[in-house]
Amino acid sequence: MGGMITKTMQNLIAVVLALFILNTSNAQDILKDRLGASLLHRIAPATPSAMQELFQPTSQPLPVVSAHRGGPDTGFPENCIATFENTLKHTFALLEIDPRYAKDGEIVVHHDATLERTSSGQGRVIDHTLSELKALKLKDVDGKETPFQIPTLNELIEWARGKTILVLDQKDVPATERVRQITKHHAEAYCMVIVNSFNDVKACYAINPSVMMEVMIPNIDKAKQFDQLGIPWRNVIAFVGHTPPEDLELYQFIRSRGASCMVGTSRNLDRKIITRQVTEIKELEADYRAFLDRGANILETDIPSKLGPLLYQSAANSSEKWNCLQVP
């Protein structure tokens, strides 16, 4: 731990010196970025194989959650860099994002097909050009406008480098095109795609065998079908369901093949916190841990800033086990 802190301080001192030497706005931007990054729980695999290794199941919990739409909160819209940084200040998190096409073929990141719920705009995303979408303001979870813009996929991929892992969900951008975008940015070490069919799994692997995929595998029959595809299990995180399955054989089969299992809590336990049926997340800790005890390695959640520290505070503090996890 001391070594990591010392290295961080050395880097910051070097940037501060650069600021005084260069005395330019560019140097100020660099300093701001470095200072901000030093406050984050960073996931920074150096290579695609390092990311694959990170998700190999072990007897110890991986202190990482998957932040659905990045973990929106009051003042922090979904699919927004400011929100991602807020999440990473609290916990290690994969950031699940939603690429969509704009009218001019640019790829932006926005969950809904329409703009009303999460932005100051109206109508369909695909009926607006990038410049029109950039003129809009994003809304937070309470429907209040914020100063933040709709980001592009290019912007998010470059922002995430050295900070975290992006998970590119399926909206109207095909899985194969999302793989091509990752390949274009040389981002195989920190970006993966959600793939909804085994045919798409094979197509994505054919384009770039270094890209990891989150694949829906909800039962033992599907797991055995996937096993026959010839796709390495180390390329996969198996999403086993928004309603976590009770079949222990499923988890055991997937883990025995060398893949992690992810379950969703955004549609069940998280709702009790979001709707204020339960006021303190600590009251649900046993329920969340029951999913992990059943065989899940990663929980997909709408409340990562609350859930991550609840489950993994002590594990995160001993994160030297995974050298690509860097604590603030």
C-alpha positions in Angstrom: 0.0 0.0 0.0 2.8 2.4 0.9 4.4 1.8 -2.4 1.3 2.7 -4.3 0.9 5.9 -2.3 4.5 6.9 -2.9 4.2 6.3 -6.6 1.1 8.4 -6.8 2.7 11.2 -4.9 5.7 11.1 -7.1 3.5 11.4 -10.2 1.6 14.3 -8.8 4.9 16.1 -7.9 6.1 15.7 -11.4 2.9 17.1 -12.8 3.0 20.1 -10.4 6.5 20.8 -11.6 5.4 20.6 -15.2 2.7 23.1 -14.4 5.2 25.7 -13.2 7.7 25.0 -15.9 5.2 25.1 -18.8 2.7 27.6 -17.3 0.2 26.7 -19.9 -3.5 25.9 -19.9 -2.6 22.4 -21.2 -0.4 21.8 -18.2 -3.3 22.9 -16.0 -5.6 20.4 -17.7 -3.1 17.7 -17.2 -2.7 18.5 -13.5 -6.5 18.6 -13.0 -6.8 15.2 -14.7 -4.0 13.6 -12.7 -5.3 15.0 -9.4 -8.8 13.7 -10.2 -7.5 10.3 -11.2 -5.6 10.0 -7.9 -8.9 10.1 -6.0 -10.4 7.2 -7.9 -10.5 3.4 -7.3 -8.8 2.6 -10.5 -9.0 -0.7 -12.5 -6.1 -0.6 -14.9 -5.2 -3.9 -16.6 -2.1 -3.3 -18.8 -3.1 -5.9 -21.4 -6.2 -7.9 -22.6 -4.8 -11.0 -20.9 -4.4 -9.1 -17.6 -8.1 -8.1 -17.8 -9.0 -11.7 -18.5 -6.9 -12.8 -15.5 -8.6 -10.3 -13.3 -12.0 -12.1 -13.8 -10.7 -15.6 -13.2 -12.7 -16.9 -10.2 -10.8 -17.5 -7.0 -11.7 -18.3 -3.4 -11.4 -14.6 -2.5 -14.0 -12.0 -3.5 -13.1 -9.7 -6.3 -13.9 -6.2 -4.7 -15.6 -4.9 -7.8 -19.3 -4.2 -8.6 -20.8 -3.5 -12.0 -22.3 0.0 -12.1 -25.5 -0.1 -14.2 -25.5 3.0 -16.4 -22.5 4.2 -14.4 -24.3 4.6 -11.0 -26.6 7.7 -11.4 -27.5 9.6 -8.2 -28.8 13.0 -7.1 -26.9 15.5 -9.2 -25.3 12.8 -11.3 -27.0 11.7 -14.5 -26.7 8.2 -15.9 -24.1 7.7 -18.7 -22.1 10.7 -17.7 -18.3 11.1 -16.9 -19.0 13.1 -13.7 -21.2 10.3 -12.5 -18.5 7.7 -13.4 -15.9 9.6 -11.4 -18.3 9.9 -8.4 -18.8 6.2 -8.5 -15.1 5.5 -8.6 -14.5 7.7 -5.7 -16.4 5.2 -3.6 -15.6 1.8 -5.0 -14.0 -0.3 -7.7 -16.6 -0.6 -10.5 -17.1 -1.7 -14.0 -19.1 0.9 -15.8 -22.0 -0.4 -18.0 -22.8 2.2 -20.7 -25.3 2.4 -23.6 -24.0 3.3 -27.1 -26.5 4.6 -29.6 -26.4 6.1 -33.1 -27.0 9.7 -33.7 -28.6 10.9 -37.0 -25.2 11.6 -38.6 -23.8 8.2 -37.7 -21.8 9.3 -34.7 -22.1 7.1 -31.6 -23.3 8.7 -28.4 -23.9 7.1 -25.0 -27.6 7.4 -23.9 -29.8 4.6 -22.5 -33.2 5.4 -23.8 -34.2 5.6 -27.5 -35.8 8.9 -26.7 -34.5 12.0 -24.9 -37.2 13.3 -22.6 -36.5 11.2 -19.4 -32.8 11.9 -19.1 -32.1 15.2 -21.0 -33.5 18.6 -21.9 -34.3 17.3 -25.4 -37.3 15.8 -27.1 -37.8 13.1 -29.6 -35.6 10.1 -30.6 -31.8 10.1 -30.2 -31.4 8.8 -33.8 -33.3 11.8 -35.2 -30.7 14.3 -33.9 -27.2 15.1 -35.1 -24.2 15.0 -32.7 -24.1 18.8 -32.5 -27.8 18.9 -31.7 -27.3 16.3 -28.9 -24.3 18.1 -27.5 -26.5 21.2 -27.0 -28.7 19.4 -24.5 -28.2 19.1 -20.8 -28.5 15.8 -19.0 -31.0 15.2 -16.1 -30.2 13.5 -12.8 -32.3 10.7 -11.2 -34.7 13.3 -9.8 -35.3 14.8 -13.2 -33.3 18.0 -12.6 -31.1 19.4 -15.3 -27.4 19.4 -14.7 -24.5 21.1 -16.5 -23.4 17.9 -18.2 -23.6 16.9 -21.8 -24.4 13.6 -23.6 -21.0 12.0 -24.2 -19.8 10.2 -27.3 -18.5 6.7 -27.2 -15.1 7.9 -28.4 -14.9 10.4 -25.5 -15.7 7.7 -22.9 -13.3 5.1 -24.2 -10.4 7.7 -24.1 -11.5 8.9 -20.6 -11.6 5.4 -19.2 -8.0 4.5 -20.2 -6.1 3.8 -17.0 -9.2 4.4 -14.8 -11.7 1.6 -15.2 -13.4 -1.0 -17.4 -16.3 -0.1 -19.7 -19.0 -2.5 -20.5 -20.7 -1.6 -23.8 -24.4 -2.7 -23.7 -26.6 -3.7 -26.6 -28.9 -0.9 -27.9 -28.9 -0.1 -31.6 -25.2 -0.4 -32.2 -24.5 -4.0 -33.2 -22.1 -6.1 -31.1 -19.7 -6.4 -34.0 -19.5 -2.6 -34.4 -18.9 -2.2 -30.7 -16.0 -4.6 -31.0 -14.6 -2.6 -34.0 -14.8 0.6 -31.9 -12.8 -1.1 -29.1 -10.3 -2.3 -31.6 -10.0 1.2 -33.2 -9.0 2.6 -29.8 -6.7 -0.3 -28.9 -8.9 -0.6 -25.8 -9.1 -4.4 -25.5 -7.5 -4.2 -22.0 -10.3 -2.1 -20.5 -13.5 -2.4 -22.6 -15.8 -5.3 -23.1 -19.2 -5.8 -24.9 -22.5 -7.2 -23.8 -23.6 -9.8 -26.3 -27.1 -11.2 -26.5 -26.8 -14.2 -28.7 -24.3 -17.0 -29.2 -24.1 -16.2 -33.0 -23.0 -12.7 -32.0 -20.4 -14.2 -29.6 -18.9 -16.1 -32.5 -18.9 -13.1 -34.8 -17.3 -10.8 -32.2 -14.6 -13.4 -31.4 -13.8 -13.7 -35.1 -13.3 -9.9 -35.4 -11.0 -9.6 -32.3 -10.3 -12.6 -30.1 -8.8 -10.3 -27.4 -12.1 -8.6 -26.6 -14.0 -9.8 -23.5 -17.8 -10.3 -23.6 -20.5 -10.3 -21.0 -22.9 -13.1 -22.2 -26.3 -14.0 -20.9 -26.1 -17.6 -19.7 -29.2 -18.1 -17.4 -29.3 -21.8 -17.0 -27.2 -25.0 -17.1 -28.4 -25.9 -20.6 -27.2 -22.6 -22.0 -23.9 -23.0 -20.2 -23.4 -26.4 -21.8 -24.3 -24.9 -25.2 -21.8 -22.2 -24.8 -19.2 -24.8 -23.8 -19.6 -26.3 -27.3 -18.9 -23.0 -29.2 -15.1 -23.2 -28.9 -14.9 -19.7 -27.5 -12.5 -19.6 -24.5 -14.3 -19.1 -21.2 -11.6 -16.7 -20.1 -13.1 -14.3 -22.7 -16.4 -14.2 -20.9 -18.2 -13.0 -17.9 -21.4 -15.0 -17.6 -24.5 -12.9 -16.7 -26.8 -15.4 -15.1 -29.8 -13.3 -14.5 -31.6 -10.2 -13.1 -33.4 -12.7 -10.9 -30.4 -14.6 -9.6 -30.8 -18.4 -10.3 -30.9 -20.8 -7.3 -29.3 -23.6 -9.3 -25.9 -24.1 -7.7 -24.8 -26.4 -10.5 -24.9 -23.4 -12.9 -22.5 -21.3 -10.9 -20.2 -24.3 -10.3 -20.2 -25.3 -13.9 -19.3 -21.7 -15.1 -16.7 -21.2 -12.4 -15.1 -24.6 -13.1 -14.6 -23.4 -16.7 -12.7 -20.4 -15.5 -15.3 -17.7 -15.9 -16.9 -15.3 -13.4 -20.7 -15.2 -12.8 -22.5 -11.9 -12.6 -26.0 -11.4 -11.1 -28.3 -8.4 -11.2 -29.5 -6.6 -8.1 -30.8 -3.5 -9.9 -34.3 -5.0 -10.3 -34.6 -6.6 -6.9 -32.6 -5.6 -3.7 -31.6 -2.2 -5.1 -35.2 -1.2 -5.5 -35.8 -1.4 -1.8 -33.2 1.3 -1.3 -34.1 3.5 -4.2 -37.8 3.4 -3.3 -36.9 4.0 0.4 -38.6 0.8 1.5 -35.4 0.3 3.4 -33.5 3.4 4.6 -30.1 1.8 5.5 -28.4 -0.5 3.0 -26.7 -2.3 5.9 -30.1 -3.9 6.6 -29.8 -5.7 3.3 -26.2 -6.8 3.6 -27.0 -10.4 4.4 -29.3 -10.6 1.3 -26.6 -9.2 -1.0 -24.0 -11.5 0.5 -26.3 -14.5 -0.1 -26.0 -13.9 -3.8 -22.2 -14.0 -3.5 -22.3 -17.1 -1.3 -24.5 -18.8 -3.9 -21.7 -18.5 -6.5 -21.8 -15.0 -8.0 -18.5 -13.2 -8.4 -19.9 -9.8 -9.4 -23.1 -7.9 -8.6 -24.6 -5.6 -11.2 -26.2 -2.7 -9.3 -27.9 0.7 -9.6 -26.3 1.9 -6.3 -22.6 1.1 -6.6 -21.5 4.0 -4.4 -23.5 2.4 -1.5 -23.1 -1.3 -2.3 -19.4 -1.4 -3.1 -18.2 0.0 0.2 -20.7 -2.1 2.1 -19.4 -5.4 0.7 -15.8 -4.7 -0.1 -14.2 -2.1 2.1 -11.8 -4.5 3.8 -11.1 -6.4 0.5 -10.4 -3.2 -1.3 -7.9 -2.2 1.3 -5.9 -5.4 0.6 -6.2 -5.0 -3.2 -2.5 -5.7 -3.8 -3.7 -9.2 -4.6 -4.9 -7.8 -7.9 -2.1 -5.5 -9.1 -4.4 -3.7 -11.6 -6.6 -2.5 -8.8 -5.3 0.8 -7.4 -6.8 2.4 -4.3 -6.9 6.2 -3.9 
